[in-house]
Amino acid sequence: MQVEHAIILAAGKGTRMGEIGKLLAKPLWPFFGFTLLELQVKFLSERFGIKNFYVNTHHLSDQFSRIKLENVSIIYEPTLLDQGGGILNITKRHDLWDLPILINNADQFYFFNEEIFVEGIKKLNRSSAVLFGLEVLKQDGYNELIVDSSESLKGIKKNQATDSKTFSTYSGMALLKIKNQKYDGEVIPFFESVGDFREKLVLVQKVKESEYYDFGKLDSYFDLCADTMNLIVNEETSSVTSLIGEAGVKYCLDFGLDFRSKNRAKSIETLRLDQGTVWREGLTIKEQVESRK
């Protein structure tokens, strides 16, 4: 089975991105010469062979018109439909019924062995959905996927533990095969629709070794920019620096801050408060002038 279609979920409100999030849609935030959306398309096409992309938008949706990417369709949601509704809306509009579809969030990058993805495709042949699990610590506060011996999802447990035991949570990446059905624009959560394990066979693909990058909050965005800059300056590599490639490594974000500072708390606060460097058409990007050491 070949997976050629991907839905990129990008219809958030930007509320976790501070004052800048009010001016610039999060999928359009820059990251070393790319927007997050451009990098997501690059990631999914190079890593998994995706050919067609569908992106739902809501907050500051008009800004997406300046992104010119081949085989990328932008779908505006006047009313937020939740994840399940957003996926069904795109599936109906573009007639993706009964086709394998990859789902991912615009602000998350999940790197794992390609054999894991192939195994997920095999599982989709006998199920309605395959969720890629992410190993986390209980103390981190994520919800736990309850899985039986056949790898079927049987429940979701709200985490209340404080010990260091690890378990699988839903990473935000999934493979779906949605049967043709009536959908009239209802607001529906993921696990009450396309991921409804009570009514459908939903399998979990566990991933033991991976790299996971989440740009979902202002602090994590800033930290990932700083950490990546450190790798580039020190000529070290990671999955993200490999994805960026030579086209992106000569650029850094210019907030007038020290990205290599070990204590970034003050810098992050400055980023929140000093909006003088923010343009309505995007954030300032400058060429890196520091020589590598």
C-alpha positions, 0 to 999 in steps of 0.5 A: 500500500502506497501512502500518497496523501497527508493532512497537516493539521494547522487550524489552531488559534495561536494562543500558546505563542504569545503576542507574536502569535497574534500577528503571525500564524504558527505554521508560518513561523520561520525556522532556519530559512523555512516556515514550519509549514514548508519544513513539514511538507519537506519532511513528509515528502522526503521521509515518507514519500507523500505527494499531495498535502492538505492543510486546514487553517483558521487563525490568520488564514489569509497569511497562507496565501503567500506560501507557494508550494506544489501539490499543497491545498489550503482549506479554510475553516471559518469555524473550528471543527476540532481534529476529527471534524477537520480531517473529515471535512478535508476527506470529503472535499477532496474525495479521499474516502478509503485511501490511506492518509497520513495525519500530522500536526504542523508544529510537530516533527517525529523522526523514527526508523522508516521500517516502523512506518512500513509496519504501520502501513501493514497494520492499516491493511487490517484496521481503520487507523494506526496511531504512532505512539510516543514514549514519555515519562509519566511525570510529564503529564501525558495521557496514556494509550491503553493497548491490549496484546494485539496492539489494539487501542482499548482506552485512554487513561488520563495521567495522574502518576508522578513516578518515572515509568514510561508509557506510550502516548499519542504522538499526533501522527497517524495513518487513517483509512476513512470509509465514505460517510455523511459529514455536514460540518459537525465539530467532532474530536479525533477519538470520537470520529476517525480515531473512535476505538470503541466502534472501529479497530484502531491499532497502535504502532509503538516506537522505541527509538526516535527524535521528537520536536514539538514547536507547539509553545513559545518556549519550546519554539525558542529552545529548539531554535537555540539548540539547533543553532548550537548544533550548526555553530558546533558543526554537529548534526541531528535529524532536524539539521539534516532536514534543513540541509545546506539551504537553511543552515546559513540563516538564524532568527534575529530577535536581538537575543543570544541564542546560545545562552545556557540560561534563556529565561530572560531572553524568552521574556524579552521575546514575549515583551519586545514586539518591535522586531515583529512585522505583520508580514513575518518575523525578521530573518537575517544572514548569520554573520558569526563564523563557525568555531 
